[in-house]
Amino acid sequence: MTAQLLQRPLSDWLTGRTGDPGPWELKRLTGGNSNETCLVSGADARFVLRRPPSHALSASAHSVAREHRLLSALAPTPVRAPRPIALCEDPEVPLAPFLVMEHVRDSVSITDTLPYPEAAVTKVADEVVDALAAVHTLDWRAAGLTGFGRPERFLDRQVTRWYRQWEGIARRPLPAMPKIATWLDEHQPEGSPPALLHGDFHLDNCLFATHEPRLTAVIDWEMATIGDPLLDLGLLLALWGERGTAMPAIQAVSRVPGAPGRGHLLARYEDAVGRTIPDIRYYRCLALFKLAAIVEAAWSQFLTGELTTDYAAALEHDVPALLDDALATAGATP
């Protein structure tokens, strides 16, 4: 997308909050179902602006005020996240509501191509796991995040929540959904002590230094909450390495020759948090089930013409493939 020159009152708001006199230009970076991410450039500095997408899947999942609260809480902690600058909820300001955060300089997003020598893929994996462990071991109460989520009986609510979300938007039969829901209900573990979880944690939501395999920031925090942290680990591992054909671009670099397997990531995570994880198959299955329920809403929007992206079109195949992966993880057959 070509950068557009911003006019008052948005340019005045940005100048007032950042001290940069402008002129200001905005360029949209990403779309999809995440909050829209835009690069805003002034005379002397760059920042990132985040706002709900035009076709939000749910209002609660795209609250920039909630994301701003979290980033503010994380700023003085060891968790690697962008530093928030300001929040705008004034309807008189164009694009509001939105939040502005730092632009993490000299960083790249790693997808299907490793920007370092091939041997660095293990270092990349280790950096991702270490960053996740830092999130999960954070003292979230001391960080001021009491009330940020509902950790009581968190795991008990997950299957029903995501199954009902799918039922509310379903436009096609997905026979695997009730099968997986039943398996999850029958195999639910005791669960882990509540912790901060990212909610959509995988390599593609991490930024790395341009010239060395060093994780600089975890991004896209709009689904974060307080609950069972192993749901994050389950998603990371479910989408890592060799698997089915669902969403092949996600963590594609984890399938390059020499990439470490899931066992390596799990062992490093266990070392970092200081405990063994006996039920990871359950969390991998639950993560895929949750992801399928969420993104099926985008497929429904594609059918109605609300979303016309290649990403949304591919969900015709990707959602059933996610469910096939979940069934395979559970030990069942598609």
C-alpha positions as CSV (number, residue, x, y, z in Angstrom):
1,M,0.0,0.0,0.0
2,T,1.3,3.5,-0.9
3,A,1.9,5.8,2.0
4,Q,-0.7,8.5,2.5
5,L,-0.1,12.0,3.9
6,L,-2.0,12.5,7.1
7,Q,-4.0,15.7,7.7
8,R,-5.3,17.4,10.8
9,P,-6.6,16.5,13.4
10,L,-4.7,13.1,13.2
11,S,-1.4,14.7,12.4
12,D,-1.8,17.2,15.3
13,W,-2.7,14.3,17.7
14,L,0.5,12.4,16.7
15,T,2.7,15.5,17.1
16,G,1.2,16.2,20.5
17,R,1.8,12.7,21.7
18,T,5.2,12.0,20.2
19,G,6.8,15.5,19.9
20,D,7.6,14.9,16.2
21,P,6.5,17.9,14.1
22,G,5.7,15.9,11.0
23,P,4.6,16.0,8.3
24,W,3.1,12.5,8.9
25,E,2.7,9.6,6.5
26,L,0.9,6.4,7.1
27,K,1.5,3.0,5.3
28,R,-0.6,-0.1,6.1
29,L,1.7,-3.1,6.8
30,T,-0.7,-6.0,7.5
31,G,-4.3,-7.0,7.4
32,G,-6.0,-10.3,8.0
33,N,-7.9,-10.9,11.3
34,S,-5.3,-9.2,13.5
35,N,-5.6,-5.5,14.4
36,E,-4.5,-3.5,11.4
37,T,-0.9,-2.5,11.7
38,C,0.4,0.7,10.1
39,L,3.7,2.4,9.9
40,V,3.4,6.1,10.7
41,S,6.5,8.2,9.8
42,G,7.1,11.8,11.0
43,A,10.0,14.1,10.3
44,D,12.4,12.4,12.8
45,A,11.0,9.1,13.8
46,R,8.8,6.1,13.0
47,F,6.0,4.5,15.0
48,V,3.5,1.7,14.7
49,L,-0.2,2.4,14.8
50,R,-2.6,-0.4,15.6
51,R,-6.4,-0.3,15.2
52,P,-9.3,-2.8,14.9
53,P,-9.7,-4.3,11.4
54,S,-12.6,-3.2,9.2
55,H,-14.3,-6.6,9.6
56,A,-13.5,-7.5,13.2
57,L,-14.3,-11.1,14.2
58,S,-15.3,-9.9,17.7
59,A,-15.1,-6.6,19.5
60,S,-13.4,-8.0,22.5
61,A,-10.6,-9.6,20.5
62,H,-9.6,-6.3,18.9
63,S,-9.7,-3.9,21.9
64,V,-6.7,-1.6,21.5
65,A,-7.3,-0.2,24.9
66,R,-6.8,-3.6,26.4
67,E,-3.7,-4.1,24.3
68,H,-2.4,-0.8,25.4
69,R,-2.9,-1.7,29.1
70,L,-1.0,-4.9,28.6
71,L,2.0,-3.3,26.7
72,S,2.2,-0.6,29.4
73,A,2.3,-3.3,32.1
74,L,5.0,-5.2,30.1
75,A,7.2,-2.2,29.4
76,P,9.3,-2.4,32.7
77,T,9.5,-6.3,32.7
78,P,11.9,-8.7,30.9
79,V,9.1,-9.7,28.4
80,R,10.2,-8.5,25.0
81,A,7.3,-6.4,23.6
82,P,7.0,-3.1,21.8
83,R,6.9,-0.1,24.1
84,P,3.5,1.7,24.0
85,I,3.5,5.5,23.2
86,A,-0.2,6.5,23.5
87,L,-3.8,5.4,23.1
88,C,-6.5,7.4,21.2
89,E,-10.1,6.7,21.9
90,D,-11.4,10.2,20.8
91,P,-14.0,9.7,18.0
92,E,-13.1,13.1,16.6
93,V,-9.7,11.8,15.6
94,P,-9.6,9.9,12.3
95,L,-8.9,6.1,12.6
96,A,-9.7,6.1,16.3
97,P,-9.7,4.0,18.3
98,F,-6.0,3.2,17.9
99,L,-2.8,2.8,19.8
100,V,0.7,4.0,18.9
101,M,3.8,2.0,19.9
102,E,7.4,2.1,19.2
103,H,8.7,0.9,15.8
104,V,11.2,-1.9,16.6
105,R,14.2,-0.8,14.5
106,D,16.4,-3.1,12.5
107,S,14.0,-6.1,12.9
108,V,12.4,-8.5,10.5
109,S,9.6,-11.1,10.6
110,I,10.7,-14.6,9.8
111,T,8.3,-16.7,7.7
112,D,9.6,-19.1,5.0
113,T,13.1,-17.7,4.6
114,L,15.9,-17.7,7.2
115,P,17.7,-14.4,7.0
116,Y,20.8,-15.9,8.6
117,P,23.0,-18.9,7.8
118,E,21.1,-22.2,7.8
119,A,22.6,-23.4,11.0
120,A,21.0,-20.5,12.9
121,V,17.5,-22.1,12.7
122,T,18.1,-23.8,16.1
123,K,19.1,-20.4,17.7
124,V,15.9,-18.9,16.3
125,A,13.8,-21.7,17.8
126,D,15.6,-21.3,21.2
127,E,15.0,-17.6,21.1
128,V,11.2,-18.1,20.5
129,V,11.0,-20.6,23.3
130,D,12.9,-18.4,25.7
131,A,10.7,-15.5,24.9
132,L,7.6,-17.6,25.6
133,A,8.9,-18.8,28.9
134,A,9.5,-15.2,29.9
135,V,5.9,-14.4,29.2
136,H,4.7,-17.4,31.2
137,T,7.0,-16.9,34.2
138,L,6.2,-13.2,34.6
139,D,4.6,-12.2,37.9
140,W,1.5,-10.9,36.3
141,R,0.0,-9.7,39.6
142,A,3.1,-7.6,40.4
143,A,2.9,-6.2,36.8
144,G,-0.5,-4.8,37.5
145,L,-2.5,-7.3,35.5
146,T,-5.0,-8.5,38.1
147,G,-8.4,-8.5,36.5
148,F,-6.9,-8.7,33.0
149,G,-8.5,-12.1,32.5
150,R,-10.6,-14.8,34.2
151,P,-8.1,-17.5,35.3
152,E,-10.6,-19.4,37.5
153,R,-11.7,-22.6,35.7
154,F,-10.0,-21.3,32.5
155,L,-9.4,-24.7,31.0
156,D,-12.9,-25.9,31.8
157,R,-14.4,-23.1,29.6
158,Q,-12.3,-23.5,26.5
159,V,-14.0,-26.3,24.6
160,T,-17.5,-25.0,25.1
161,R,-16.4,-21.4,24.3
162,W,-14.8,-22.2,21.0
163,Y,-17.4,-24.7,20.0
164,R,-20.2,-22.2,20.5
165,Q,-18.2,-19.6,18.6
166,W,-18.0,-21.9,15.7
167,E,-21.7,-22.8,15.9
168,G,-22.6,-19.1,15.9
169,I,-20.9,-18.5,12.5
170,A,-20.9,-21.9,10.8
171,R,-21.9,-22.0,7.2
172,R,-20.8,-25.5,6.4
173,P,-20.6,-28.8,8.2
174,L,-17.3,-29.6,9.9
175,P,-17.9,-33.2,11.3
176,A,-14.5,-33.1,13.0
177,M,-15.5,-30.3,15.3
178,P,-17.8,-32.4,17.6
179,K,-15.3,-35.3,17.4
180,I,-12.5,-33.2,18.7
181,A,-14.7,-31.5,21.3
182,T,-15.6,-34.9,22.7
183,W,-12.0,-36.0,22.8
184,L,-10.9,-32.8,24.6
185,D,-13.7,-33.1,27.1
186,E,-12.7,-36.7,27.9
187,H,-9.0,-36.0,28.2
188,Q,-8.8,-32.6,29.9
189,P,-5.9,-32.5,32.3
190,E,-5.9,-30.7,35.7
191,G,-4.4,-27.6,34.1
192,S,-1.5,-25.3,35.0
193,P,-1.3,-22.4,37.5
194,P,-2.6,-19.2,35.9
195,A,-0.1,-17.1,34.0
196,L,0.0,-14.5,31.3
197,L,-0.6,-16.1,27.9
198,H,-0.1,-14.4,24.5
199,G,-3.1,-16.1,22.9
200,D,-1.6,-16.4,19.4
201,F,2.0,-17.3,20.0
202,H,4.1,-18.6,17.1
203,L,7.3,-17.6,15.2
204,D,5.4,-15.3,12.8
205,N,4.3,-13.1,15.7
206,C,8.0,-12.5,16.7
207,L,10.5,-10.0,15.4
208,F,14.2,-10.7,15.0
209,A,17.2,-8.6,14.6
210,T,18.1,-8.1,11.0
211,H,21.7,-9.3,11.2
212,E,21.7,-11.9,14.0
213,P,19.3,-14.5,15.3
214,R,18.1,-12.5,18.3
215,L,14.4,-12.0,19.1
216,T,13.7,-8.3,19.6
217,A,10.0,-8.3,20.3
218,V,6.8,-10.4,20.5
219,I,4.0,-8.6,18.7
220,D,0.2,-8.9,18.2
221,W,-1.0,-9.1,21.8
222,E,-4.7,-8.5,21.2
223,M,-5.7,-12.0,22.3
224,A,-3.6,-12.1,25.5
225,T,-5.3,-13.0,28.8
226,I,-4.6,-14.7,32.1
227,G,-5.1,-18.4,32.0
228,D,-3.4,-21.8,31.3
229,P,-0.1,-20.9,29.6
230,L,0.3,-24.3,28.0
231,L,-2.3,-23.2,25.3
232,D,0.4,-21.0,24.0
233,L,3.0,-23.8,24.0
234,G,0.5,-26.1,22.4
235,L,0.0,-23.7,19.4
236,L,3.7,-23.1,18.9
237,L,4.4,-26.9,18.8
238,A,1.2,-27.8,16.8
239,L,2.3,-25.5,14.0
240,W,6.0,-26.4,14.2
241,G,7.8,-28.8,12.0
242,E,6.3,-31.5,9.8
243,R,2.5,-31.7,9.8
244,G,-0.5,-31.6,7.5
245,T,-1.3,-29.1,4.8
246,A,-3.1,-26.5,7.0
247,M,-1.8,-22.9,6.8
248,P,1.6,-23.9,5.3
249,A,3.1,-20.5,5.5
250,I,2.9,-20.3,9.3
251,Q,6.3,-21.1,10.8
252,A,7.4,-22.4,7.4
253,V,11.0,-21.9,8.4
254,S,10.5,-24.7,11.0
255,R,10.4,-27.1,8.1
256,V,13.8,-26.2,6.5
257,P,16.5,-28.8,6.7
258,G,18.2,-28.9,10.0
259,A,15.4,-27.3,12.0
260,P,15.0,-28.7,15.5
261,G,12.0,-30.9,16.2
262,R,9.2,-30.4,18.7
263,G,11.0,-32.4,21.3
264,H,13.9,-29.9,21.3
265,L,11.5,-27.0,21.8
266,L,9.5,-28.8,24.6
267,A,12.7,-29.7,26.5
268,R,14.0,-26.2,26.3
269,Y,10.7,-24.8,27.6
270,E,10.7,-27.3,30.4
271,D,14.2,-26.2,31.4
272,A,13.2,-22.6,31.3
273,V,10.1,-22.9,33.4
274,G,11.5,-25.5,35.7
275,R,8.9,-28.2,35.4
276,T,7.9,-31.1,33.1
277,I,4.9,-30.9,30.8
278,P,3.1,-34.2,30.8
279,D,-0.1,-33.3,28.7
280,I,1.3,-31.4,25.7
281,R,-0.7,-33.5,23.2
282,Y,-3.9,-32.2,24.8
283,Y,-2.8,-28.6,24.4
284,R,-1.7,-29.1,20.9
285,C,-5.1,-30.5,20.0
286,L,-6.9,-27.7,21.9
287,A,-4.8,-25.0,20.2
288,L,-5.7,-26.3,16.7
289,F,-9.4,-26.7,17.7
290,K,-9.4,-23.1,19.0
291,L,-7.6,-21.7,15.9
292,A,-10.0,-23.5,13.5
293,A,-13.0,-22.1,15.4
294,I,-11.6,-18.5,15.2
295,V,-10.6,-18.5,11.6
296,E,-13.7,-20.2,10.3
297,A,-15.4,-16.9,11.0
298,A,-13.2,-15.3,8.4
299,W,-14.2,-18.0,5.9
300,S,-17.9,-17.1,6.7
301,Q,-17.0,-13.5,6.0
302,F,-15.4,-14.5,2.7
303,L,-18.6,-16.3,1.7
304,T,-20.7,-13.1,2.3
305,G,-18.2,-10.9,0.5
306,E,-17.0,-9.0,3.7
307,L,-13.5,-10.4,3.3
308,T,-11.9,-10.9,-0.2
309,T,-8.3,-11.6,0.7
310,D,-6.3,-14.6,-0.5
311,Y,-5.9,-15.5,3.2
312,A,-9.7,-15.8,3.7
313,A,-10.2,-17.7,0.4
314,A,-7.6,-20.3,1.5
315,L,-9.6,-21.1,4.6
316,E,-11.9,-23.2,2.5
317,H,-9.1,-25.8,2.7
318,D,-7.1,-24.6,5.8
319,V,-9.9,-25.0,8.4
320,P,-10.7,-28.6,7.6
321,A,-6.9,-29.3,7.4
322,L,-6.4,-27.8,10.9
323,L,-9.1,-30.1,12.2
324,D,-7.5,-33.1,10.5
325,D,-4.2,-32.1,12.2
326,A,-6.1,-31.9,15.5
327,L,-7.6,-35.4,15.0
328,A,-4.2,-36.8,14.1
329,T,-2.7,-35.2,17.2
330,A,-5.5,-36.8,19.3
331,G,-4.7,-40.1,17.8
332,A,-8.0,-40.4,15.8
333,T,-8.4,-40.6,12.1
334,P,-9.9,-37.8,9.9
